[in-house]
Each structure stands twice: as structure tokens, then as C-alpha cells.
Amino acid sequence: MTSPIIPLTKTAKDQSTWRFLMNELKPRGKWLTPFNLISIPIILVGLALIVIRFTEGLGAVSNINQEIPWGLWKGFNVVTGVAFAGGAYVLTFIVYILKVDKFHSIVRVTVLNGFLAYLFYAGALVLDLGKPWNIFNPIIGNNFGASSVLFLVAWHFLLYIVAQLIEFSPAVAEWLGARRAHKLLSGLTLGAVIFGITLSTLHQSGLGALFLMASQKIHPLWYNEFIPILFLVSSVFAGLSMVIFEGSISQRVFFRKISSKNRESRNSLVQSLSKICAFSMFAYLAMQFLVFIHGQHWDLLNTPMGYWFLLEMIGFVLVPMALFFYASRKSSILLSRVAAIITILGIILNRLNVSIIAFRWDAAVHYVPSWMEVVVSITIILIQIWIFRWVISRMPVLDESPKWAQKASH
């Protein structure tokens, strides 16, 4: 005779949920891994430097001053990092708007990466502000500055973080077993995707628009009135290159989390992503060529900055574009990964050129980030990786959703 099922009381449910969350917070797997041994000391030093930055001021840890207001944290963590998060809006557009379902298996991990990137790069923005409490001004209505591009970027950042959180929330509901919440949140996904795509295209170009007011400060080879469009187009292949790069790492690190069906489709996905990267890079290169012809800067090519510009255009745009195209034709995963790495380096170079290297290039004293700025930048990325790894290990991101969630979605 079977014993009757006694329903849990509210207190018992709360205790069960609490035990579940406490158990999930416990570390899993081996601690003495090369990544942990390298990252933990860097994070501890970085956190100490962040405390010094907020207690002693911006000048205590950085080389930023009144003449050089933007440093590594904005140029690398914000301006560069946001481009790499572009894969989220591109893939959600492909899957939810164009209905190309074969990319569905990598949407969640891409959205997760984008959400964490925006969250942490917004944190990097706070670090770089002389008066960090002013970060709330656009939100609370104190000095709205509605005519400022920064005002638009600030609201785009905030709203896009919320949109990505909604897009990813069904995975959280599946992790917690919250079926009612899952049904509600899944119904909000399409609206959040459309809203997020709109916001993302606006602030990707908006970051470029920030530099339109610095026409006399940026080298002519990097400054033009089409910077917003160039930033938007480059975010397409920047984000997808990061998807290819991260996918190759995730396939090794989280091999057991990926179903056999999804593992088999990975090569086909990389091939398709390579095609998109090749065509978007071709469009970007064509635009750069037209802008250069229009600007008539032939005389600047035979200068040190001209050689640097050619290195960026040929070595980090033309070469990976050709590799992506060849890799898609020959179905070479290795070439796609090589092209993705070169593209990632090229995007870093381009964004740093616009925001730091070619910015005030003719100044008597050039900005060079302090070692403390570098450590803090690396710390932000490492903490993001730690949280990314924690979420992947526990939530249905790379692996299949529970059966009840799959039935509810059909």
C-alpha cells in the first residue's frame, strides 16, 4: 500500500528552495585548474585596486586626467566590449525574426554572453567616471541632457540589459522549475527580442556617434561622418566572430553539457556564421574604401599612422574576410576559428585606434594606461568568465531544456 503524497507547506517549500540555492552556490569540479590558479590572484588584486579607485580617486590607479578624460576602461571594456556583444542581437534577429531555427541551439549562450558583457561593461563605465554617482543622472532626471548622445547611449544600455534579461529568463525559470513563470516569460521573449534588436542597432551606432564631436582630435584616417554606420556594421562580424571563438572553447570545456545532436550541427553553424562574417566584412571594407576616396587622404598613407591604418585594413579586415570566405567554401572549422581570432584582434585594434591611439595622436604627451588600469580591465573580464561558467554549469543553456519546458513551447 503506497503512502499518500503530502503537499508541502509554504514554509517547507521556502526551505526546500533555500537548500536548492545554497547547494547550487557550492563550487563544482576541480579547484586546482590552470584557469583558477591564474585568475584568482588577478581578481583579488583587481578588486583591491577597485577599492583604491573609489576611496582615493580616479588618479590613484589610472593615468586619466583633464586633458585625457577617456582611458582604457572606456576604450577597451566599453567601446570594444560592446562590439563583441553584438552577436546577441544578430542571432536573435536570425532566429526569432527570420525564423532560421538551426541557430536556435546557440541563442541562449549568445544572449547570456551579451547580457553579462553589457552588465560588466556598464560597471567599467562607472569606474571611468570622475564622479561615478552621476551615472544615475539620466535615470533620475537630474540634468537629463536629452540632446546628448551619451544620454541616448545610457538609456539604450539600461533598457537593453533589461531586454536581454527577459530573453534569458526562461532558462532561469527552467533551472528553478518555475513552470508558471516560464510560461509567462516565454510569452515575453519575442517582444523583448524586437525591442532589444532596435536598441542594439541604435547604441552600436550611438557609440560611434560619440566621436563625431571630436573631429579635431581624431586622426583623419579614422575620423569621418560615417563612424556610426561603420561601428554598426563592424559589430555584426565582431559579435559573430566572438560567437565562433567562444563556441570552440565551450565545446571543449562544456563538452558534456552539449547534446550529441547539437554537437553534430556545430560545424554547419560555424560554416554559416563564417559566410555572414565574410559578407559583412566585405560591406565594411567597401564602406571604408569609399570613405577614404571621399576624404582624399592619399598623402597620409605614406606616414607612420598611414602604415598603421593599412595594417588594420589589410591585416585585420581583408585577410580574415578572405579566410572566412575560403573556410565557408571548404567547410574548414580551423580556418574559421583562425579568422575569428584575427577579426577579434582587429576589432580591438580599430576601437582602440579611434578612442585612444589615434585620439590626440599629435599631442606632446600621449596617454599610456597604467599597469593598474590593465589589471582592472582583465579583472572585469575574468569575473564575467567566472559567472558565465557558473551559469553554464547549472542552467539549461548549452544542453536541452527540461521536457516540460519543451512541451510548453510547442
Buried (B, 14 or more C-beta within 10 A) or exposed (E): EEEEEEEEEEEEEEEEEEEEEEEBEEEEEEEEEEEBEEBEEBBEBBEBBBEBBEEEEBEEBBBBEEEBEBBBBBBBBBBBBBBBBBBBBBBBBBBBEEEEEEBBBBBBBBBBBBBBBBBBBBBBBEBBBEEBEEBEBBEEEEEEEEEBBEBBBBBBBBBBBBBBBBBBBBBBBBBBEBBEBBBEBBEBBEEBBBBBBBBBBBBBBBBBBBBBEBEEBBBBBBBBEBBBBBBBBBBBBBBBBBBBBBBBEBBEEBEEBBEEEBEEBBEEBBBBBBBBBBBBBBBBBEBBEEBBEEBEBEEBEEEEBBEBBEEBBEBBBBBBBBBBBBBBEEEBBEBBBBBBBBBBBBBBBBBBBBBBBBBBBEEEEEBEBBEBBEBBBBBBBBBBBBBBBBBBBEBBBBBBBBEEBEEBEE
